[in-house]
Amino acid sequence: MTRDDEQGGMGRRKFLFDLAALGLGTGVLSACARASSSASAVAASPQATRRIGLQLYTVRDLLEKDFEGTLEKVAQIGYTDVEFAGYYNRTPEQVRAVMDRLKLVSSSTHIGAQLMRQDAAAQIRSAKVLGQEYITIPSYNFGREGIAGWKAGAEEFNKWGALCRDAGLKLGYHNHSAEFATVEGGPLGLDVLLRETDRTLVDFEMDLYWTAFAEQDPLAWFAKYPGRFAMWHAKDMALKPATGMAPVGQGTLDFKTFFAHARESGMKHVFVEHDTAAQYPGGSLASIQVSYTNLRKLLG
């Protein structure tokens, strides 16, 4: 996905998410992070360093062809938590049956903003059937109204967050790089969202790659907003092509240092993601195997 694709209501990835969630089909350098001695009282979940999750967008090319078989291979690699980006023409009950058979859990699902506007209750019902903790907005069109547009987006997140809270869920928001642009020459977009959303209603899913792509340091954001980044997306930044995507451990990002600050972040769930995994030598399964192996070595 290009930088231009990541923002806007009909960006390529959001469009695919919306179609997939409707059951219509499916259808990134400077953060080699500095070490910090700061500690935080913000608690991270004990499972955060035990359970490695996968954002299933990574293997969408295979899920389209063989949904159950692909999930089985994901589980065989060792992943135990999957974050959905569409259910591939299956009901939540059918998906849950597959998950139960494979002993998989799903802590989060990516649901496009348009679907939440159309029928938030239906998305919440599906999340409950699947045992999910988060409904996560994968991208959002904040328009061209400057700070007002970002504040309006935060207001909508709070509204959906309240609906999720009432159902025992929580709303999440996933960043790309556009959220790190200045708004009207003032704050960064992500600053506006973090300040304007109710922390009891809305958590954030930091995509470590896109944060680094925007020349931002994840550690600085963890320190500035401790406890707000309950989920992470983990993919690496390749040396060649420069700033391209790579499996975890095959690039320049300092995951060891990131995980040393998981408590400060508030991280509860980490999901491997590799948007271009199908182009990796050996395909998307080979990519997620490399990421899993390297993360498991890192986390123990």
C-alpha positions as CSV (number, residue, x, y, z in Angstrom):
1,M,0.0,0.0,0.0
2,T,1.3,3.4,-0.9
3,R,1.4,6.5,1.3
4,D,-1.5,7.9,-0.8
5,D,-3.6,4.8,-0.2
6,E,-3.5,4.9,3.6
7,Q,-5.8,8.0,4.0
8,G,-9.3,8.6,2.7
9,G,-12.6,6.9,2.9
10,M,-12.1,4.7,-0.2
11,G,-8.4,4.0,0.2
12,R,-7.4,0.6,-1.2
13,R,-7.0,-1.1,2.1
14,K,-10.1,0.3,3.7
15,F,-12.1,-0.5,0.7
16,L,-11.0,-4.1,0.9
17,F,-11.7,-4.2,4.7
18,D,-15.2,-3.0,4.1
19,L,-15.9,-5.5,1.3
20,A,-14.5,-8.3,3.3
21,A,-16.4,-7.5,6.5
22,L,-19.6,-7.3,4.4
23,G,-18.9,-10.8,3.2
24,L,-18.3,-9.7,-0.4
25,G,-14.7,-10.8,-0.7
26,T,-11.3,-9.2,0.1
27,G,-10.2,-7.9,-1.3
28,V,5.6,1.7,5.6
29,L,13.3,5.1,9.5
30,S,14.2,6.6,12.1
31,A,12.8,4.5,15.0
32,C,15.8,2.3,15.7
33,A,14.6,3.2,19.1
34,R,16.7,4.8,21.7
35,A,16.9,3.0,25.1
36,S,15.2,4.7,27.9
37,S,15.4,4.1,31.7
38,S,11.9,5.4,32.4
39,A,9.5,3.1,34.1
40,S,5.7,3.3,34.2
41,A,3.0,2.1,36.5
42,V,0.8,1.3,33.5
43,A,0.3,-2.4,33.5
44,A,0.6,-4.5,30.3
45,S,-1.2,-7.8,30.2
46,P,0.9,-10.8,31.2
47,Q,-0.2,-12.5,28.0
48,A,1.4,-9.8,25.9
49,T,4.8,-11.5,26.0
50,R,3.4,-15.0,25.7
51,R,0.8,-14.9,22.9
52,I,1.8,-13.9,19.4
53,G,-1.0,-12.8,17.1
54,L,-1.5,-12.4,13.4
55,Q,-3.4,-9.8,11.5
56,L,-5.0,-12.0,8.9
57,Y,-4.8,-9.4,6.2
58,T,-1.2,-10.7,5.9
59,V,-2.5,-14.0,4.4
60,R,-5.5,-12.7,2.6
61,D,-4.3,-14.2,-0.7
62,L,-4.6,-17.7,0.9
63,L,-7.8,-17.1,2.9
64,E,-9.6,-16.2,-0.3
65,K,-8.8,-19.7,-1.6
66,D,-8.9,-21.9,1.5
67,F,-10.2,-20.2,4.6
68,E,-10.2,-23.1,7.0
69,G,-7.0,-24.6,5.7
70,T,-5.1,-21.3,5.9
71,L,-6.2,-20.8,9.5
72,E,-5.1,-24.3,10.3
73,K,-1.6,-23.5,8.9
74,V,-1.5,-20.3,10.9
75,A,-2.2,-22.3,14.1
76,Q,0.3,-24.9,13.2
77,I,3.1,-22.2,13.0
78,G,2.2,-21.3,16.5
79,Y,0.0,-18.3,16.3
80,T,-2.8,-18.4,18.9
81,D,-4.5,-15.0,18.4
82,V,-5.9,-13.8,15.1
83,E,-7.1,-10.3,14.2
84,F,-9.6,-10.5,11.4
85,A,-10.0,-8.2,8.4
86,G,-13.2,-9.7,7.0
87,Y,-14.9,-13.1,7.4
88,Y,-14.9,-14.3,3.8
89,N,-18.6,-15.0,3.3
90,R,-18.9,-16.8,6.6
91,T,-21.2,-16.1,9.5
92,P,-19.6,-15.3,12.9
93,E,-20.9,-18.7,14.1
94,Q,-19.2,-20.5,11.3
95,V,-15.9,-18.6,11.9
96,R,-16.2,-19.3,15.7
97,A,-16.5,-23.0,15.1
98,V,-13.3,-23.1,13.1
99,M,-11.5,-21.0,15.7
100,D,-12.7,-23.4,18.5
101,R,-11.6,-26.4,16.6
102,L,-8.1,-24.9,16.0
103,K,-7.9,-23.5,19.6
104,L,-7.5,-20.0,18.2
105,V,-8.8,-16.8,19.9
106,S,-9.5,-13.5,18.3
107,S,-8.8,-10.4,20.4
108,S,-9.6,-7.9,17.7
109,T,-11.2,-7.4,14.3
110,H,-10.7,-4.6,11.8
111,I,-14.1,-3.0,10.8
112,G,-14.3,0.0,8.5
113,A,-15.9,3.2,9.6
114,Q,-18.7,2.9,7.0
115,L,-19.8,-0.4,8.4
116,M,-19.9,1.0,11.9
117,R,-22.1,3.9,10.6
118,Q,-24.4,1.5,8.8
119,D,-25.0,-1.0,11.7
120,A,-22.7,-0.8,14.7
121,A,-25.0,-3.1,16.6
122,A,-24.4,-5.9,14.0
123,Q,-20.7,-5.5,14.2
124,I,-20.8,-5.6,18.0
125,R,-23.0,-8.8,17.9
126,S,-20.4,-10.5,15.6
127,A,-17.6,-9.5,17.8
128,K,-19.4,-11.0,20.8
129,V,-19.9,-14.3,19.0
130,L,-16.2,-14.4,18.2
131,G,-15.2,-13.6,21.7
132,Q,-13.3,-10.5,20.6
133,E,-12.2,-7.7,23.0
134,Y,-11.7,-4.9,20.4
135,I,-13.4,-3.6,17.3
136,T,-10.6,-1.7,15.6
137,I,-11.0,1.0,13.0
138,P,-8.3,0.3,10.4
139,S,-8.3,3.8,8.8
140,Y,-10.5,6.9,8.7
141,N,-11.1,9.8,6.4
142,F,-10.7,12.9,8.5
143,G,-11.5,15.1,5.6
144,R,-10.1,18.5,4.7
145,E,-11.5,20.6,7.6
146,G,-8.3,20.7,9.6
147,I,-8.5,20.2,13.3
148,A,-12.2,20.2,13.2
149,G,-12.2,17.1,11.0
150,W,-9.9,15.3,13.4
151,K,-12.0,16.3,16.4
152,A,-15.1,15.1,14.6
153,G,-13.4,11.8,14.0
154,A,-12.5,11.5,17.7
155,E,-16.1,12.3,18.6
156,E,-17.3,9.5,16.4
157,F,-14.8,7.1,18.0
158,N,-16.1,8.1,21.4
159,K,-19.7,7.4,20.3
160,W,-18.7,3.9,18.9
161,G,-16.6,3.4,22.0
162,A,-19.6,3.9,24.3
163,L,-21.6,1.4,22.3
164,C,-18.7,-1.1,22.6
165,R,-18.4,-0.4,26.3
166,D,-22.0,-1.2,26.9
167,A,-21.5,-4.6,25.2
168,G,-18.3,-5.4,27.2
169,L,-16.0,-4.5,24.3
170,K,-13.6,-1.6,23.5
171,L,-12.9,0.4,20.4
172,G,-9.5,0.6,18.9
173,Y,-7.9,2.8,16.2
174,H,-5.0,1.7,13.9
175,N,-2.6,4.3,12.6
176,H,-0.8,4.5,9.3
177,S,1.7,7.4,8.6
178,A,-0.8,10.1,7.8
179,E,-1.8,10.5,11.4
180,F,1.7,12.0,12.1
181,A,1.2,15.0,9.8
182,T,0.7,18.4,11.3
183,V,-2.8,19.7,11.3
184,E,-3.2,23.4,10.5
185,G,0.5,23.9,11.3
186,G,-0.1,22.9,14.9
187,P,-0.5,19.5,16.5
188,L,0.0,16.1,14.8
189,G,-3.2,14.4,13.9
190,L,-2.5,11.5,16.3
191,D,-2.1,14.1,19.1
192,V,-5.6,15.4,18.4
193,L,-7.1,11.9,18.5
194,L,-5.3,10.9,21.7
195,R,-6.4,14.1,23.4
196,E,-9.9,14.2,22.2
197,T,-10.8,10.5,22.7
198,D,-12.0,9.2,26.1
199,R,-9.3,6.8,27.3
200,T,-11.9,4.7,29.0
201,L,-13.7,4.2,25.6
202,V,-10.9,4.2,23.0
203,D,-7.5,2.4,22.8
204,F,-5.0,2.7,20.0
205,E,-3.2,0.0,17.9
206,M,0.2,1.3,17.0
207,D,1.6,0.1,13.7
208,L,5.3,0.2,14.5
209,Y,6.3,0.2,10.9
210,W,4.1,3.1,9.8
211,T,5.2,5.0,12.9
212,A,8.8,4.6,11.9
213,F,7.9,5.3,8.3
214,A,6.6,8.7,9.4
215,E,10.0,9.2,11.1
216,Q,8.4,9.0,14.6
217,D,9.8,7.2,17.6
218,P,7.3,4.7,19.2
219,L,9.0,5.1,22.5
220,A,8.3,8.8,22.5
221,W,4.6,8.2,22.0
222,F,4.5,5.5,24.7
223,A,6.1,8.1,27.1
224,K,3.8,10.9,26.0
225,Y,0.6,8.8,26.2
226,P,1.3,5.9,28.6
227,G,-1.2,3.1,28.5
228,R,-3.0,4.2,25.4
229,F,-1.4,1.8,22.9
230,A,-3.0,-1.5,23.9
231,M,-2.3,-3.2,20.6
232,W,0.7,-3.2,18.2
233,H,1.2,-4.3,14.6
234,A,4.7,-5.8,14.2
235,K,6.3,-5.8,10.8
236,D,9.9,-4.7,10.0
237,M,11.4,-2.0,7.7
238,A,13.5,-3.5,5.0
239,L,16.9,-2.2,4.0
240,K,16.3,-3.0,0.4
241,P,14.1,-1.6,-0.9
242,A,14.6,1.2,1.5
243,T,11.5,1.6,3.8
244,G,9.9,-1.4,2.3
245,M,8.1,-4.0,4.4
246,A,9.8,-7.2,5.8
247,P,9.1,-9.9,8.3
248,V,10.0,-9.2,11.9
249,G,13.7,-9.6,12.4
250,Q,14.7,-9.0,8.8
251,G,14.9,-5.2,8.9
252,T,16.0,-2.2,10.9
253,L,13.4,-1.8,13.6
254,D,14.5,-2.4,17.2
255,F,11.8,-4.7,18.5
256,K,13.8,-5.7,21.6
257,T,13.7,-2.1,22.8
258,F,10.0,-1.7,21.8
259,F,9.1,-4.7,23.9
260,A,11.2,-3.4,26.8
261,H,8.6,-0.6,26.9
262,A,5.5,-2.7,26.5
263,R,4.3,-2.0,30.0
264,E,4.6,1.8,29.4
265,S,2.7,1.4,26.2
266,G,-0.1,-0.6,27.9
267,M,0.3,-3.3,25.3
268,K,-1.9,-6.3,25.7
269,H,-1.9,-7.7,22.2
270,V,0.7,-7.8,19.4
271,F,-0.2,-8.9,15.9
272,V,2.3,-9.7,13.2
273,E,1.4,-8.0,9.9
274,H,3.1,-7.9,6.6
275,D,0.9,-6.2,4.0
276,T,3.1,-7.4,1.1
277,A,3.7,-10.9,2.4
278,A,2.5,-12.6,-0.7
279,Q,5.5,-11.1,-2.6
280,Y,7.9,-12.5,0.0
281,P,10.1,-15.5,-1.2
282,G,8.1,-18.6,-0.4
283,G,4.9,-16.6,-0.1
284,S,2.8,-15.3,2.8
285,L,3.1,-18.4,5.0
286,A,6.9,-18.2,4.7
287,S,6.8,-14.6,5.8
288,I,4.6,-15.3,8.9
289,Q,6.8,-18.2,9.8
290,V,9.9,-16.0,9.9
291,S,8.1,-13.3,11.9
292,Y,6.8,-15.9,14.4
293,T,10.2,-17.6,14.8
294,N,12.0,-14.3,15.4
295,L,9.4,-12.9,17.8
296,R,9.4,-16.2,19.8
297,K,13.2,-16.1,20.1
298,L,12.9,-12.5,21.3
299,L,10.1,-13.0,23.8
300,G,11.2,-16.4,25.0
